[in-house]
């Protein structure tokens, strides 16, 4: 470690997974360039491009003064695998997994690094910050670890009809205006100690996208590590990101990851009931909601997403049952 002004300088890597993010990736990188770097050295900014076709990974090379590394995949490997790919070979103290639809503010990096370096926070392994939209509204980004019942009430819409009695795993009832420990922070800004990331074996690559950060946070929690949410540091997050481009596929991957998560963290009976409820009960409730809204497009997207899910079920169950509990 280098010593500057009698303080240890920590090393820091940022990993961004890109898939057709357009100009958002360039704006994200420019915001990193402008962010303050008090107390740490930015060793690498790794952009892992998952076979984008929009040229965004080429555009990001223009006029960027960062220690930039571009990894170009010939096919879309998924978010979890690409994150692991970007973290490979890192010798930094901290890794930040950052979505390309985010933009940092001046103190977005220095405040969480300073927080993590305080001795009293030595058991904080993961950290997130306050994310705001283009209206300056604070997003509800923290979550509880999902329990089987939370998924079932979500399928039936009970968490929306009676939130007081059927709370969601998303902490939407909390205004996110204070710093505290939480179960999980959103993966759009996911700061983690590198030694913890490596000890956990990184993200479970069976999660193509969605729930990979929930799974990692839960595994870290089970090992005695904790997650902190900081309300005194902010970043802009557009929300939805590039996944908005393909809503049926987004639904497919979300439901697929939910089933994987269930078989990994719940009992076999609970996970199997969750799978059945997802395949049958939720399909009916989603279609009924589409009909109620008189949205033929929404119904069509739902059917397309579920068609992909049904086709993927044999391989999904094989991965769930044979993949172990990493």
N, C-alpha and C positions, 0 to 999 in steps of 0.2 A: 504493500500500500504506500502511496505517496503522502508526504506530510506537507501541508501548507498552513502557515500561521498556527502551528501547533494543533491543527485539527486534521483528522484523517479524511482524506478525500475518497469518497466512494465512487465506484464505477457503475454505470447504468446503461442498459441496452433497451431499445424500443423495438418491438416487433409489430408490424402491420401486415395483416393479410388482406390482399386486394383481389377483388373480382369485379371488374367492370364498374369501378367506382367513379369513373369520369373525372371531372375537375376537382371533386371532393378530395381525392388523394393528394393532389398538388397543394390544395389549400391547407390540408392537414399538415403536410411536411413544412410548408412555410410558417405555420403557427409553431411548430417545434423549433424551427430555426430562431424564431423571435422570443421564445420562452426563456426566462432567466435560468441560469445554471449554477446558482449559488450552492457551494458545498458538494458538488458532484461533477464527475467528468462523463460526458455522453460519449461512450465508446463506439457504439454502432446504432444505426437506425436501419433495421432490416425490413425490406419490403418483400414479402413472399407473394408473387403474383400467380394466382390459380387459373392460368390459361385464359386471361382476359382477352377479349376481342375488340375492345374499344380504344386501345392504345394508351390507356391511362398509365401503365407502368413505364412507357417510353416518355410520356410528357413530364413525369415526375423528375426526370433527370435535368430539366432545364432550370438553370439559375438557382440551384439549391445548394446552400453552403452547410452541408451536414456530412458526417461520416457514413455515407449511404452505401448499403449493400443490397443489390437486387438479386433475388432468386426467382427464376422463371420456370414454372412447372408446365409440362406439355399437356397436362390434364388437370381438372379440378380435383384436388386431393381431399377437399373438405377443410373446414376451419381448424379443427383440433390437430390434424396431421400437419397442416401448414404452420401452425403456431409452434409445434415441436420442432419442425424443420428450421424455423427461424431462430429458435433458441439453441440449437445444436452448436457446440463449440464456444458458447459464451463463457467468459471468465468474469463477467460483471457481478457485482453484489446484488443488483436488483434487475428484474425484467419487468417491463411494462408492455402488456398486450393492449394495443390501441386500435380502435376501429377507424377506418379511413373517413367515415362520416362525422368525425370529431374535429374540433379546432381548440387548441390550447390557448389559455390566457397566460399572461406573464408569470404568475406564481403557480401554475398548474402542476409543475414538476417539483419545484423547490420545497413547497410546503409539505407534501406527503413524504418526500425523502427525509426532510428534517424530522418529521414525526416518527418515522420508522427507525431513525438512528438514535432516538432517545432511549436510554437504558431501561426505563420503566416499560417500554413497549417491545421488549425483546421477544415476547411470545406472540406478538402480532405478526402473522406471516403474510397476510394479504391485506391490501388497502385499496379503497375506492374513494372517489371524491364526488362532490355535488355536480350533477349534470343538468344543464339548462337548455331550453329550446330557443328558437329565434325570437320569441317574445319575452325571454328572460325568466320564464316560468321554470320552477324547479321540478324536475321529473322524479317520479316515484320509482327508484331504481333498486332499492334494497329488497331482500326477500328472506323469508324463513325457509328452512329446509323443507321441501314438500313432504307431506304425509299422505298415505293413500286416500284418506277421507277428503283431503283438499282437492285432489284430482276428481273425485266422484262428484263433489258439490259443484265444481267448475263445469263438469259435463252437463249437469242439469241446470246450470245458471243460477243456482241457489246463492252463490257468493255475491251475485249482482242484485238479486231480489231481496235477500236478507243478509247484508254484509255483517251486521252486528252479531248474528248467530252462526254464520258460516264464513269465517275470515278466509281470504285467499292467501296463498303463500307469498304473493306480492304484497309488500307492506304499504298499500295504497291509502290506508287510514292515517298514516303518519306523514307529517309535512316535510320531513327530511331537513329540518332547519337546525339540528344539533348534531355534534360529533358523538358517536357511540359505537359500541361493538354490535355487530349484526351477524347473522348466519352467512349471508352471501351478498356480494356486490355485483352489479352488472359487468359483463365481460367487455363492454365498450371501453372502459378504463380499468384495467385489472393489473394492479401492481403487486408483485410477489417476490419474496426473497429467492434468489436463484438456487441456493442450496436446498430450500424446501421444494421448489419445483422439481429439481432433479431427484430428490429423495422420494417424491411421490410418483416418479416415472413420467412426469409431464401430464398432458391431457390424454385422456383415454380416447384413442383414435377410432373406436367404434362409434363415437358420437361424431357424425359427419359435420353437423352444426346444431346448435342448441343443446343446453344442459351440460355441456362439457365443463363450464366453469362452476356450475352447481355441484357436479360430481367431484371436481378437484377440491372445492371448498369443503365439502362434506368429509372427504378422505383426510384432508389436513386437520379438520376439527377433531376427527376421531383419534388423531395422533397428538392432540393437545395444543394445536395451533389455533389462533383466533383471527377473525377478520374485523377490520375497522373501517368505518365510514366517516370521512372528514367533511364537515359542512363549511369549513373556512377556506377551502380550495375549490375552484370551479373549472369546468370545461364546457364548451358547447357540444351538444350531441344532436344531430338531426333526427335520429330515430328511424327505425325501419330499415335504413341503409339500403344497400343494393339488393337485399332480399325482397324488397317491394316489387322488383322487376318480374318476379315469378311467384304469384301468390299461391297457386296450387302446389308448387314444389315446396314453398315455405311451410305450408300446412303439413305436407308429407313428412318433411324432415323433423318438424316439431313433434308430431305424433310418434314418429319412429323413435326419436330420442327419449320421449317420455316412457315408452315401453321398455327400452333398454335400461333407463334409470330405475324403473320399477324392479326389474329382475336383478339388478345389481344391488339395490339397497333395501328392498322390502322382502318380506317372506314370500315363498313361492306361491302360496295361496293368494296373498294380497296382490302380487304382481300379475298373476293369471286373471284375477278379477278385473284388475286395471286394464289389461289387454282386451278382455272381452267387452268391457264398458266402452273403451276407446273405439273398438271396431264396430260395435252395434249401437249402443245407447247414444254416443256422441254423434254418430253419423245422422241418426234420426233427429236429434235436437238441432244440429246445424242446418239440416234441410228444412226443418220446421221454421227456424228463425229466418232463413232465406225467403221462404214462402210468405211469412208474415211481413217481411220488408218489401215483398213483391220484386225481389231482385233475382232475375233469371241468371244473370252473370255470376252472382255469388253462389247460387246452387250449382252451376256448371263447374266453377272452380272447386267447390267442395267435392263433387263427384270425381273430378280429375285427380284431386289429391288423394282421395280414398282408393281410387283405382291403383295408383302407384303404391299405396301402403299395402293393399291386399297382395299385389304381385311380389312385394318385398318380404312378406311374412315368413316364408320358409327360411330364407337366409337370415332374417332378423332373429328368429327364434334360435337358430343354430348359434349365432353370435352371442345371444343372451345366455343360453344354457351352457355353452362350452367356453365362454370367454373368461370365466372366473370373476372374482371380486377384487380387482386391482386396488 
